């Protein structure tokens, strides 16, 4: 039996290493090239549409195979040299080899295909794509930590592209906030110097306008010597350091004693900005520059008027709620996480916005009897997670709602919900477009406008 298993393993290994010539015809949802060999789809890392490649099969599945590019036989005119030296090893930015314009075009194509295939709708107009700085944009994220005994060092970074179980061996990151991106290797050295080198599970980072916070998740109590090293590192590099010995509620600052994370958002011409304070593990939009551009577009599409009453669903910290409040009679934000709602209300008070209030509600459960759900709203803004908002759309919007702005992080759920709004509630999809929230990745963020009649 053992001999049979070994023989099977050897045979499978020979099959998976087989090489083929193929033409790449498309990009997959995760940014890999798509080819067909004997009618079977093959997803090819590092390949672009139009290229002829020599590929090597790495993994076989029932309905598709996975492969790597061995040699480029013909090169796409849209191929560029990846800026990051860790490209191909780190899974963070799979599209660095594709020029910026083609990245946007690919995302727009994915959005259009989802509207057509899933929602059976099409926008009356396509909005110009929203873009911002493509590098050093990421202000929020989680870095994995692994003490690799064989290498004699600690690795800090994102997961490997070829094997997500392993941490990529990187020294710097080109897309992470500029105060942190060049110092990923230094974090590895820091953790490697600690008594608890094997007990640090991850490091989360969050950047406000003035402060970059690092949250060290540790599985065992830290020694006084380790605490001193972490404090010295924070002081030397101007970071705020938090510790997380348990769940989210256990997060607390190490240095300084009372760090402050906050960011400002423009609420529109002639209207005062708003400032949102947040905690390091709170959800905030990853890309600060794109968040500002997204806010401007959302306000333009929503067209808030001084007499309007607006409902903001999946409101989080009030990212949209508070700028809207500057321009309308009343806005109510609804969010499922108690802590976020509490901090959203505090942000409203801090900004002197008495016309903004917040409610806690699980929007994936039926809330049709909640007071806010029974009221008439002139306009509605939705910013749901990947699952979308179909549960809410079973009972909202009411007939009084004339305009909806939908911010989406998943084109499939947006397309499904667009079909519901058009076919069930009688809206028209007036406009839609992509927003490049995550440059160099295949992630598609988008925004859509729905109007009555």
C-alpha positions as CSV (number, residue, x, y, z in Angstrom):
1,X,0.0,0.0,0.0
2,X,2.8,2.4,0.9
3,X,4.6,1.5,-2.4
4,X,1.4,2.2,-4.3
5,X,1.0,5.6,-2.7
6,X,4.6,6.6,-3.5
7,X,4.3,5.5,-7.1
8,X,1.0,7.5,-7.5
9,X,2.8,10.5,-6.0
10,X,5.7,10.2,-8.5
11,X,3.3,9.8,-11.4
12,X,1.2,12.8,-10.4
13,X,4.4,14.9,-10.0
14,X,5.5,14.0,-13.6
15,X,2.1,15.0,-14.9
16,X,1.9,18.3,-13.0
17,X,5.3,19.4,-14.3
18,X,4.4,18.9,-18.0
19,X,5.0,21.9,-20.3
20,X,2.8,23.1,-23.1
21,X,2.7,25.9,-25.7
22,X,-0.5,28.0,-25.5
23,X,-2.1,31.3,-26.4
24,X,-3.5,33.4,-23.6
25,X,-7.1,34.5,-24.5
26,X,-8.3,36.3,-21.3
27,X,-7.6,37.4,-17.7
28,X,-9.2,35.5,-14.8
29,X,-10.9,37.1,-11.9
30,X,-7.6,37.0,-9.9
31,X,-5.4,38.4,-12.7
32,X,-4.0,35.2,-14.2
33,X,-3.9,34.6,-17.9
34,X,-6.4,32.1,-19.3
35,X,-5.5,29.5,-21.9
36,X,-7.2,26.3,-23.1
37,X,-5.5,23.0,-23.6
38,X,-7.5,20.2,-25.1
39,X,-10.6,22.2,-24.2
40,X,-9.7,22.6,-20.5
41,X,-9.2,26.0,-18.9
42,X,-5.7,26.7,-17.6
43,X,-4.9,29.6,-15.4
44,X,-1.4,30.9,-16.0
45,X,0.4,33.1,-13.5
46,X,2.3,36.0,-15.1
47,X,0.7,35.7,-18.5
48,X,-1.4,38.4,-20.4
49,X,-4.0,38.2,-23.1
50,X,-2.6,37.9,-26.6
51,X,0.7,36.3,-25.5
52,X,2.0,33.0,-26.6
53,X,3.7,31.2,-23.8
54,X,5.4,28.1,-22.8
55,X,3.7,27.1,-19.6
56,X,4.2,24.4,-16.9
57,X,1.3,22.8,-15.3
58,X,1.6,23.0,-11.5
59,X,-1.7,21.7,-10.2
60,X,-4.5,19.8,-11.9
61,X,-8.2,20.0,-10.9
62,X,-11.3,18.4,-12.3
63,X,-12.5,21.4,-14.3
64,X,-9.3,23.5,-14.7
65,X,-5.5,23.4,-14.2
66,X,-3.1,25.9,-12.8
67,X,0.2,26.8,-14.5
68,X,3.2,29.1,-14.4
69,X,4.9,30.9,-17.3
70,X,8.2,29.3,-18.3
71,X,8.9,31.4,-21.3
72,X,7.2,34.2,-23.2
73,X,7.2,33.4,-26.9
74,X,5.3,36.6,-27.8
75,X,5.0,39.7,-25.6
76,X,1.9,41.8,-25.1
77,X,2.3,45.5,-25.9
78,X,0.6,46.2,-22.6
79,X,3.2,44.3,-20.6
80,X,5.4,46.5,-18.3
81,X,8.3,45.8,-16.0
82,X,7.1,45.2,-12.5
83,X,8.3,47.8,-10.1
84,X,8.5,45.6,-7.0
85,X,11.5,43.3,-6.8
86,X,9.3,40.7,-4.9
87,X,6.8,40.4,-7.8
88,X,6.0,36.8,-8.6
89,X,6.9,35.7,-5.1
90,X,4.4,37.9,-3.0
91,X,0.7,37.4,-3.7
92,X,-0.1,41.1,-3.0
93,X,0.0,42.7,-6.5
94,X,-0.6,40.1,-9.2
95,X,-1.0,42.7,-12.1
96,X,2.1,44.7,-11.8
97,X,3.2,43.4,-15.2
98,X,0.2,45.0,-16.9
99,X,0.1,48.7,-17.7
100,X,-2.2,51.0,-15.7
101,X,-4.7,51.7,-18.5
102,X,-5.1,48.0,-19.3
103,X,-5.7,47.2,-15.7
104,X,-8.5,49.7,-15.6
105,X,-9.9,48.4,-18.9
106,X,-9.9,44.9,-17.6
107,X,-11.8,45.9,-14.4
108,X,-14.3,47.8,-16.5
109,X,-14.8,44.8,-18.7
110,X,-15.4,42.5,-15.6
111,X,-18.0,45.0,-14.3
112,X,-19.8,45.2,-17.6
113,X,-19.8,41.4,-18.0
114,X,-21.3,40.9,-14.5
115,X,-24.1,43.4,-15.2
116,X,-24.9,41.6,-18.4
117,X,-24.6,38.0,-17.2
118,X,-25.9,38.3,-13.6
119,X,-28.1,41.4,-13.4
120,X,-29.4,41.4,-17.0
121,X,-28.9,45.2,-17.0
122,X,-26.6,47.8,-18.5
123,X,-25.9,51.3,-17.4
124,X,-27.3,54.1,-19.5
125,X,-23.8,55.8,-19.2
126,X,-20.4,54.7,-18.1
127,X,-18.6,56.9,-15.6
128,X,-15.0,57.8,-16.2
129,X,-12.8,55.4,-14.1
130,X,-11.6,56.9,-10.8
131,X,-7.9,56.6,-10.2
132,X,-5.3,57.9,-7.8
133,X,-1.6,57.3,-7.0
134,X,-0.9,53.7,-7.9
135,X,1.9,53.2,-5.4
136,X,2.3,53.6,-1.6
137,X,-1.5,53.9,-1.3
138,X,-2.3,51.1,1.2
139,X,-3.1,52.5,4.7
140,X,-4.6,49.4,6.2
141,X,-3.7,45.7,6.1
142,X,-2.5,42.6,7.9
143,X,1.1,41.3,7.7
144,X,1.7,37.7,8.4
145,X,4.6,36.7,10.7
146,X,6.5,33.5,10.6
147,X,9.6,32.4,12.5
148,X,11.4,30.2,10.0
149,X,14.0,28.2,11.9
150,X,15.6,26.8,8.8
151,X,16.4,30.3,7.6
152,X,17.3,31.5,11.0
153,X,15.1,34.6,10.8
154,X,11.6,35.9,11.0
155,X,9.6,36.7,7.9
156,X,7.1,39.5,7.9
157,X,4.9,40.1,4.8
158,X,2.0,38.9,2.7
159,X,1.5,35.3,1.6
160,X,3.4,33.7,-1.2
161,X,1.7,33.7,-4.6
162,X,2.4,30.0,-5.3
163,X,1.8,28.7,-1.8
164,X,-0.5,30.8,0.5
165,X,0.6,28.7,3.5
166,X,4.0,30.4,3.5
167,X,5.0,34.0,4.1
168,X,6.8,35.7,1.3
169,X,10.4,36.7,2.1
170,X,10.2,40.4,1.4
171,X,12.2,43.5,2.5
172,X,9.8,46.2,1.4
173,X,6.4,46.8,-0.2
174,X,5.8,49.3,-2.9
175,X,2.1,49.7,-2.3
176,X,2.0,50.0,1.5
177,X,2.0,53.5,3.2
178,X,5.4,55.1,2.6
179,X,6.1,55.4,6.3
180,X,6.0,51.6,6.6
181,X,6.5,50.0,3.1
182,X,10.3,50.4,3.0
183,X,10.6,49.0,6.6
184,X,9.0,45.5,6.3
185,X,12.4,43.9,6.6
186,X,13.1,45.9,9.7
187,X,9.9,44.5,11.3
188,X,11.3,41.0,10.6
189,X,14.5,41.9,12.3
190,X,12.7,43.5,15.3
191,X,10.5,40.4,15.8
192,X,13.5,38.1,15.4
193,X,15.2,39.9,18.2
194,X,12.4,39.3,20.6
195,X,12.1,36.6,23.2
196,X,8.6,36.0,21.8
197,X,9.9,35.7,18.2
198,X,7.9,32.5,17.7
199,X,4.8,33.9,19.4
200,X,4.0,36.9,17.2
201,X,1.2,35.7,14.9
202,X,0.6,38.9,12.8
203,X,1.1,42.6,12.6
204,X,-1.8,44.8,11.5
205,X,-1.2,48.3,10.3
206,X,-3.4,51.3,10.0
207,X,-2.5,54.8,9.0
208,X,-4.3,58.0,9.7
209,X,-3.4,61.4,8.3
210,X,-0.7,61.9,11.0
211,X,-0.1,58.5,12.7
212,X,0.8,55.0,11.6
213,X,-0.2,52.3,14.0
214,X,1.1,48.7,14.3
215,X,-0.8,46.1,16.2
216,X,1.3,43.1,17.4
217,X,-0.9,40.0,17.9
218,X,1.1,37.9,20.5
219,X,0.1,34.5,21.7
220,X,1.9,34.7,25.0
221,X,2.7,37.5,27.4
222,X,5.7,39.7,26.4
223,X,8.7,40.1,28.6
224,X,9.8,43.5,29.9
225,X,12.8,43.3,27.5
226,X,10.5,42.7,24.5
227,X,8.2,45.6,25.6
228,X,11.3,47.9,25.8
229,X,12.4,46.8,22.3
230,X,9.0,47.5,20.8
231,X,8.8,50.9,22.5
232,X,12.3,51.8,21.2
233,X,11.3,50.8,17.7
234,X,8.2,52.9,17.8
235,X,10.1,55.9,19.0
236,X,12.9,55.5,16.5
237,X,10.5,55.1,13.5
238,X,7.6,57.3,14.7
239,X,5.1,54.5,14.9
240,X,2.3,54.0,17.4
241,X,2.5,50.5,18.8
242,X,-0.5,48.5,20.0
243,X,-0.6,45.0,21.6
244,X,-3.2,42.4,21.1
245,X,-2.9,39.5,23.5
246,X,-6.4,38.1,22.8
247,X,-9.5,39.1,20.8
248,X,-10.3,42.5,19.3
249,X,-11.3,43.9,22.7
250,X,-7.9,43.2,24.1
251,X,-6.1,45.7,21.8
252,X,-4.4,48.4,23.8
253,X,-1.6,51.0,23.2
254,X,2.0,50.3,24.3
255,X,3.4,53.6,23.0
256,X,2.5,56.4,23.1
257,X,0.0,56.1,25.9
258,X,-2.9,57.8,24.0
259,X,-2.2,57.6,20.2
260,X,-4.7,59.2,17.9
261,X,-5.7,57.9,14.5
262,X,-7.9,60.1,12.3
263,X,-8.4,61.2,8.7
264,X,-10.1,64.2,7.1
265,X,-12.7,64.1,4.2
266,X,-13.8,67.0,2.1
267,X,-17.6,67.4,2.2
268,X,-17.8,69.5,-0.9
269,X,-17.0,73.1,-2.1
270,X,-17.9,75.7,0.5
271,X,-18.7,73.1,3.1
272,X,-16.4,72.4,6.1
273,X,-14.4,69.1,6.1
274,X,-15.2,66.3,8.5
275,X,-12.7,64.4,10.6
276,X,-13.1,60.7,11.5
277,X,-11.3,59.2,14.4
278,X,-10.9,55.4,14.4
279,X,-9.2,52.5,16.2
280,X,-6.5,50.5,14.5
281,X,-8.7,47.4,13.8
282,X,-11.7,49.4,12.6
283,X,-12.7,49.1,9.0
284,X,-11.7,52.1,6.9
285,X,-11.2,52.3,3.2
286,X,-7.7,51.0,2.4
287,X,-6.8,53.7,-0.1
288,X,-7.0,57.2,1.4
289,X,-6.5,59.0,-1.9
290,X,-9.2,57.0,-3.6
291,X,-11.5,57.4,-0.6
292,X,-11.4,61.2,-1.2
293,X,-12.1,60.8,-4.9
294,X,-14.9,58.3,-4.2
295,X,-16.5,60.7,-1.7
296,X,-16.6,63.5,-4.3
297,X,-18.1,61.2,-6.9
298,X,-20.7,59.8,-4.4
299,X,-21.8,63.3,-3.4
300,X,-22.0,64.3,-7.0
301,X,-24.2,61.3,-7.9
302,X,-26.3,61.5,-4.8
303,X,-26.9,65.2,-5.3
304,X,-27.8,66.0,-1.7
305,X,-30.2,68.9,-1.2
306,X,-30.8,71.0,2.0
307,X,-34.3,69.5,2.5
308,X,-33.3,65.8,1.8
309,X,-33.6,63.0,4.3
310,X,-30.9,60.3,3.5
311,X,-30.5,56.7,4.6
312,X,-26.9,55.4,4.7
313,X,-26.8,51.6,5.0
314,X,-23.6,49.7,6.0
315,X,-22.3,53.0,7.2
316,X,-19.3,51.9,9.3
317,X,-17.6,54.8,11.0
318,X,-19.7,57.3,9.1
319,X,-17.3,57.6,6.1
320,X,-20.2,58.7,3.9
321,X,-22.7,59.7,6.5
322,X,-20.9,62.7,8.0
323,X,-20.0,64.4,4.7
324,X,-23.6,63.9,3.6
325,X,-24.8,65.4,6.9
326,X,-23.1,68.7,6.0
327,X,-25.5,69.1,3.1
328,X,-28.9,67.7,4.0
329,X,-31.7,68.1,6.6
330,X,-31.2,64.6,8.2
331,X,-29.1,61.5,7.6
332,X,-29.3,58.1,9.4
333,X,-26.5,55.6,9.2
334,X,-27.1,51.9,9.9
335,X,-24.4,49.4,10.7
336,X,-24.2,46.0,12.3
337,X,-21.1,46.4,14.4
338,X,-21.8,48.1,17.8
339,X,-18.3,49.5,18.2
340,X,-18.3,51.2,14.8
341,X,-21.7,52.7,15.4
342,X,-20.5,54.1,18.8
343,X,-17.5,55.7,17.2
344,X,-19.6,57.0,14.3
345,X,-21.9,58.8,16.7
346,X,-18.8,60.2,18.5
347,X,-17.5,61.4,15.2
348,X,-20.8,63.2,14.5
349,X,-20.6,64.9,17.9
350,X,-17.0,65.9,17.4
351,X,-17.9,67.5,14.1
352,X,-20.9,69.2,15.5
353,X,-23.4,67.3,13.3
354,X,-26.6,67.1,15.2
355,X,-28.5,66.0,12.1
356,X,-26.7,62.7,11.8
357,X,-27.7,59.8,13.9
358,X,-26.8,56.1,13.9
359,X,-28.6,52.8,14.4
360,X,-27.2,49.3,15.1
361,X,-28.8,46.6,13.0
362,X,-27.7,43.4,11.2
363,X,-28.6,44.2,7.7
364,X,-28.4,40.6,6.6
365,X,-31.4,39.9,8.8
366,X,-35.0,41.2,8.1
367,X,-35.2,44.7,9.6
368,X,-38.4,45.8,7.9
369,X,-40.1,46.6,11.2
370,X,-37.2,48.8,12.5
371,X,-38.3,52.5,12.8
372,X,-35.7,53.6,10.3
373,X,-36.8,51.0,7.7
374,X,-40.5,52.2,7.9
375,X,-39.7,55.8,7.3
376,X,-39.7,57.6,4.0
377,X,-36.2,58.6,2.6
378,X,-35.5,60.8,-0.3
379,X,-32.2,59.2,-1.1
380,X,-30.3,56.1,-0.2
381,X,-26.6,55.2,-0.1
382,X,-25.4,51.6,0.1
383,X,-21.8,50.5,0.8
384,X,-22.2,46.8,1.6
385,X,-19.5,44.1,2.0
386,X,-18.8,41.5,-0.7
387,X,-22.1,39.7,0.0
388,X,-24.1,42.7,-1.2
389,X,-27.4,44.1,-0.1
390,X,-30.0,41.7,-1.5
391,X,-31.5,41.1,2.0
392,X,-32.1,44.8,2.5
393,X,-33.6,45.1,-1.0
394,X,-36.4,42.7,-0.1
395,X,-38.1,45.6,1.8
396,X,-36.2,48.8,0.7
397,X,-36.4,51.3,-1.0
398,X,-39.9,52.7,-0.5
399,X,-41.6,54.6,-3.2
400,X,-40.5,57.9,-1.8
401,X,-36.9,57.1,-2.6
402,X,-35.9,58.7,-5.9
403,X,-32.2,58.2,-6.1
404,X,-29.7,55.5,-4.9
405,X,-26.0,55.5,-4.9
406,X,-24.5,52.0,-4.5
407,X,-20.8,51.6,-3.7
408,X,-19.6,48.1,-4.3
409,X,-16.5,46.0,-3.6
410,X,-17.7,43.0,-5.6
411,X,-19.1,43.2,-9.1
412,X,-21.1,40.0,-8.9
413,X,-23.2,41.2,-5.9
414,X,-23.6,44.6,-7.4
415,X,-24.9,43.1,-10.7
416,X,-27.3,40.9,-8.8
417,X,-28.6,43.8,-6.7
418,X,-28.8,46.0,-9.8
419,X,-31.2,43.5,-11.3
420,X,-33.3,43.6,-8.2
421,X,-33.5,47.4,-8.2
422,X,-34.4,47.6,-11.8
423,X,-36.7,44.6,-12.2
424,X,-38.4,44.6,-8.8
425,X,-38.3,48.3,-7.7
426,X,-38.6,50.1,-11.0
427,X,-35.3,52.0,-11.0
428,X,-33.1,52.5,-14.0
429,X,-29.3,52.1,-13.8
430,X,-28.4,55.6,-14.9
431,X,-24.6,55.3,-14.6
432,X,-21.8,53.0,-13.3
433,X,-18.0,52.9,-13.3
434,X,-15.0,51.4,-11.7
435,X,-12.8,52.9,-9.0
436,X,-9.2,51.7,-8.7
437,X,-9.2,51.2,-5.0
438,X,-6.5,48.4,-5.2
439,X,-4.1,49.2,-8.1
440,X,-2.1,46.2,-9.4
441,X,-4.7,43.7,-8.2
442,X,-7.7,42.2,-9.9
443,X,-10.0,43.5,-7.2
444,X,-12.9,45.5,-8.8
445,X,-14.4,48.3,-6.8
446,X,-17.3,50.3,-8.4
447,X,-20.0,52.8,-8.0
448,X,-23.5,53.0,-9.5
449,X,-26.4,55.4,-9.7
450,X,-30.0,54.3,-9.8
451,X,-32.9,56.7,-10.4
452,X,-36.7,56.3,-10.5
453,X,-38.5,56.1,-13.8
